[in-house]
Amino acid sequence: MRVARMAATDRAILRVAAWEILHTDTPPAVVADEAIELAKRYGGQDSGGFVVGIVGLLLEQMLMLIARRFEYR
């Protein structure tokens, strides 16, 4: 899906979640829970599941990068 075609509410929630995961000390699980709750409350019918999938992919990619960083040491 192209970002421009994504619902504006979902896009905003994902941007905030990604920023918070990357730039704060808030535990990623807490960020994910809050993003999902916001999507369910303010998004469309399928927003909760969509946000779960995207945040899950983001966290998975971050874990892979961290694992690679430790492999090289």
C-alpha positions in Angstrom: 0.0 0.0 0.0 1.3 3.5 -0.8 1.5 5.8 2.1 -0.6 8.4 0.3 -3.5 5.9 0.1 -3.3 5.1 3.8 -6.0 6.7 6.0 -4.7 9.9 7.5 -5.5 8.8 11.1 -3.6 5.6 10.7 -0.7 7.4 9.1 -0.5 9.9 12.0 -0.7 7.2 14.6 2.1 5.2 12.9 4.3 8.3 12.6 3.9 9.1 16.3 4.5 5.4 17.3 7.6 5.1 15.0 9.1 8.4 16.4 8.4 7.4 20.0 10.0 3.9 19.5 13.1 5.4 17.8 13.6 8.5 19.9 12.4 7.9 23.5 13.0 5.4 26.3 9.4 4.3 26.3 9.2 0.5 26.1 8.2 -0.6 22.6 5.4 -2.8 23.9 3.8 0.3 25.6 4.1 2.3 22.4 2.6 -0.5 20.4 -0.3 -0.9 22.9 -1.1 2.8 22.8 -0.9 3.0 19.0 -3.3 0.1 18.7 -5.7 1.6 21.2 -5.6 4.9 19.3 -6.3 3.2 16.0 -9.2 1.3 17.4 -10.7 4.4 19.0 -10.1 7.0 16.2 -9.5 4.9 13.1 -11.7 2.9 10.8 -13.0 -0.5 11.3 -9.8 -2.3 10.3 -7.4 0.3 11.7 -6.5 -1.7 14.8 -5.3 -4.7 12.9 -3.5 -2.6 10.3 -1.6 -0.7 13.0 -0.8 -4.0 14.8 0.8 -5.3 11.6 2.8 -2.2 10.7 4.1 -1.7 14.3 4.9 -5.4 14.5 7.0 -5.1 11.3 8.8 -2.0 12.7 9.7 -3.8 15.9 10.8 -6.9 14.1 13.1 -4.9 11.8 14.5 -3.0 14.8 15.3 -6.3 16.6 17.0 -7.6 13.4 19.2 -4.5 13.3 20.1 -4.8 16.9 21.0 -8.5 16.5 23.2 -7.7 13.5 25.0 -5.0 15.4 25.9 -7.5 18.2 27.0 -10.1 15.6 29.8 -7.8 14.3 31.3 -7.3 17.8 
